[in-house]
Amino acid sequence: MRRKLTKILALACCAALTCLSVSGCANTQEKRTIRIGHNQSTNHPTHIALTAFQDFINEKLGDKYVVEVYPSELLGSQTDMVQLTQTGAIDFCVASNAILETFSKNYEIFNLPYLFASPDAYHHVMDDPEVTGPIFDSTKKAGFTAVTWLDAGTRNFYTINKPIESPADLKGLKIRVQQSPTNIEMMKLLGGSATPMGFGDVYTALQSGIIDGAENNEMALTDNGHGDICKYYSYDMHQMVPDILIGNNAFMEGLSDEDRAVFEEGFRLVNQVEREEWVKAVDNAKDRAANDQNVNFVYPDQKPFVEACKPLHATVLSNNPALQPIYDAIQKYNAEYPAEAE
């Protein structure tokens, strides 16, 4: 209760600051303030994309709405922000797939290792509303809905002392994974020792030798300094897990048809800008990691990793048969957009 009161007070302060930052409270009271929260820095593709959305809505519907974007967990952790979006205390936030999985088991399909054959297959799946629609709409009863997805790239292993070129190289290594049963089982099948922990604790754990490596996208090397310690980054591409922009149902359903159309155009802009910025950010991270941190990039044969994790696919589908049609649709895209031949 104390934590919730703190968040309410924080939002009240935000409203007061908004009032002070614009010429006169009378003007701002006539407009609906829309608050969007996320956990990334202001340099991250997510923030850049949401700022583009902010500018777009303020330009198109500035007589009705004032959009405010809060980066770096200013409105709380991702879990806090999802709860605030549920209740309507804020209107939108960016949520990880792992958190959304607690509200709908449909989201667990994205945690499957080696679900997508290639980034092209992944992007085509995520752009197909017939595939993603049942997943995105599955949280309506919880009070929120996904309005678009954000590319978070591919997750790969990076280690301190040796490259990961086959599953055998993971044997005996303690690898940090996200706090998810699927990820723990993935490491078990690959022969490593899963060490679940919060992302904020990873740098210290690497530095002290508590863990031998971790798995994430390239930005973890540079933005979080992991490349200062881990000198091998292996492109096994075990996961391509999207981040999701969610919106409060009551707010979305209360929009007029005309305003809703503008917001939908804005959501498409978020997706477009974030994906463009992601490509730039990955290129910059790889360049910095290689030249400033002396990270070695390794490109192992993915097939042994895929074969080792196949039993996990069967287990998840058996436990949640509702995912089978979605899984089958993904396999069609995998066949159309296979991995590039080495």
N, C-alpha and C positions, 0 to 999 in steps of 0.2 A: 504494500500500500504506500509506504514511504517513497519507494522508487517511482510509482505511478504519479504521486503528487509532485515529485521533482520534475518529471517530464511535463506535467501540466503547467507548472510554474515557468519552465523553460519556454514553452510555447507562448505563454502569456507575455514573457519578455520579448520574444520574437515579434509579437503583434505590436508591442509598444515601440520597439525599435523601428518597425516598418512605418508606424505613424509619424515618428520623429524624422525619418529619412525622406519623407515625401512632403511637399508643400501643403501642410494643413491636414488635420485628421478628418475634417469634414469630407474632403475629396476621397480619401482612402476608404471611408466607411461605406461609400456607394459602390465600391468594388469588392469582389470576392477574392481574398488572398488564397493562392494555391501553393501549398508547401510540398517540396519534394526532398527526400533525404537519401543519402547514400554513404558508403564507407570509404570511398577512394579520395585521393588527393585532388587538388585543383588542376594538376597536370595530366590526370588520367583520362583516357578516351571516354570513359563513362561521364565524367564531369563536363568535358567539352561538348558531348552530345546533348546533355541535359541543359546546358547553357544555350545551345542552339534552339532547343525546344522553348526555353524561357523567352528568348528574343522573338521567336516566331509567334507565340501566343500573345505576348505583350503587344506585338505589332498588329496582329490581326484582330484581337479581341481586347485591346488595352482599355477600352471604355467600360469593360465588365470585370476583368480579372487582372490580378497582379501575381505573376509567378515568381516564387523565391526558391532557389536551390541551395541546400545545406549539405556540403561535403564533409568528409573526414569524421563521420559519426557525431556530428554536432547535435543531432537529435537522438543520440543513443546508438546502441549496437544494432546490427541488422535485425536480430530477434525483437528488440524494442520497437524498431521502426515498423516491422510487419504488424505488430500488435497495435501500434498507433494508427496504421493505415486501416486495419480492421475496424477500429472504432470510429474512424473519421477524424481523429485528432490531427492527423496530417492526411494529405490526399493521395500521394504517390511515394513509393520508395523502391529501391533496387534490392532484390532479395536473391540469395544464393539458392541453388537447386536443393541443397541439403536441408535448408530451413523449410522450403515449400513442401518437401517430401513429408514433413510432419503433419501437414494439413491435407495432403492428398497423395496416396500411394502411387498415383499415375506418374508423378514426377520421378519416381525411383528408376524409371527406365533410362533416364539420362546418366545415371551413375554407373551403368553397366560398362565395364572396361571393353575396349575394342568394339563398341557398338557401331561406329561409323568407319567405313572403309577408307575414307579420305575426307579432307576438309570440304571438298566440293559436294560430296554426298551429305555431309553435315549441314552445310548451308542450304542446300535444296530441301532437305527435310524440314529445317526450321522455318523456311519461307513458305511451306505448304500448309495452309490453314486446315486442310482435311486431316492432316497428321497431327498438327499441334493443337487444333481446336478443342478436342476432347480433354487434352491435358490442361490447357489454359483456362477452360471454363469449369474445371473440376473443383475450384475453390470458392465458387459463388456463394455456397451456403456458409462459408467461413467469413464472408463479408468483403471479399476482394477478388479481383480478376486480373490475369496477366494482360497487359496491353501491347507489349512488344518484347522482343528478346535482344540480348546484348551478347556479342561475341567475346568469349573469354579465352579463345585460342585452344591450343592443345596442351594437355598436362603430360609432362615427361619427368623421368628420374634424373636427379643430379646428386652427385656424391663427392666426398672429400678426397679419397685416396685412389680410387680406381674407376675406370669407365664401366658402364653396364652395357655389354654387347650381347648378352644372352641371359635368359632367366637364371642360369647357373651362377652368374656373377652376383646375383642378389642373395645367395645363400649366406646366412650368418650376419647379414647387414641389418641394422636397425634403421628403418625408413619411416620418417614422419608421414602420416596420411591424415586426411580429413576425418573428423569424428563421425564415421558412417560405417555401419556393418558391412556394406558392400565393399568398401575400400579395404577393410580389414581382411575380408575373405579373399579379395584380389591378391593381397600380398602373401597370404598363406599359399595360394595356388602357384604363385610365382617363386616361392621358396624363400622370400625375405621375412623379416620380423616386423610386423606393423606396429608403429608407435603413434597412436592418435594423440594429438595435442592441438591447442589453439595456435593459429598462425602467428600471433604476436610472440609466442615463446620459441619459435623455430630458430631464430638467429643465435640466441644464447645456448640452445641445446646443441646446435652445430659447433659453436665455438668451444664449448666445454667437452665435446666428445660424447655427450649423452646419446646422440644419434649419429649415424654414418652418412645420412643423406636425407633427401626429401623429394617431393614431386610437386611440380607446379609449372606455370608458364614462364616464359623468358623474363618477364618483368620482375619476378622474385629475385633474380640474380642481381639486377641493378637497383631497382627502387627499394628493395629491402636488404641489400647488401650480402645476399647469400653467396654471390659469386666471389666475394672476398675470401670465402672459406672453401667452397666447393669448386673444384677445378675441372669437373667433367659433367657435361650436360648431354644426356643420351635421348635421342628422338625416337623413343618407342611409341609415342602418341597413344598412351593407354586410355585417355579420356578426352572428350570434347564436350564440356559441360557448360551450357549457357547460363548467364545471369538473366534475371527476369525483372522487368519493370512492372510493378503491380499498382493497381488503382482501386480506391475505395468504391464499392459498388453503388452506394447511395449517391455519391457525387456524380459518378458516370451516368447513372440512370436518370438523374435530375437535369441533365443537360438538354437543351432544346435540340431538335434535329440539326439545325444550322450550326450550332456551336459544337455539337458532337462531331460533325463532319470535319470541322477545323481541327479539333483535338486529334481525330484519327489521322489526319494529314501530318500533324505534329509528331505523332508516335512513329509514323513511317520515317520522318526526318531524323528522329533519335536513332533509329536502327541504321539508317544510311550513314550518318555522320560517325557514329561509334565504330562501325565496321571499317570505314575509311581511315579513321584515326588509329584503330587497332593495328592495321598493317604498318603504318608509320612507326608506331610505338615498338612493335616487335623488331623491326629493322634497326631502330636506334638501340634497343636493348642488346641485340646480338652484337652490334658493332662495339658498343661500350664494354660488353662482357669479354669479348675476344681481345680487344686492344688495351683496355684499361685494367681488367681483372685477370687476364690470361686464362680465361675459361676455354677448354677444348670442347668443341661440339662433335658428338659421335652419332653416327647413323646406322644403328644395328638392323639386322634382318628382323622384321616385325613378326614373321610367321610363328616362330616358337612361342612368343609371348601370347599371340592370339589363341593358339592351340591349348596352352596351359589354362587359359581363362574360360574356355568354352563351357565347362561344367557349371560355372556361375550363371551363365545365360539360362541354362535349362532349369536351374533351381529357382531363379527369380520368376520366370514365366510359369513354372508349376505353382508357385505360391501366390501368384497374382495373374490368373488367366485373362483378366480384362486387358492386359497389356499385349496379348498376342497379336491382335489386328494392327496395332501401332508398330510392333516389332516387325511384322511381315511387310508393312509399307516401307519401313526403313531399309529392309533387305533389298527391295526393288530398286531403291535409289543407290544402294551399295553396288548392285550389279551394273547400274548405268554409269556410275562414277567410281570405278575401282581405284585402288591405290596406284600411284605412278610406278611403272617398272623401274627397277634400279639400273 
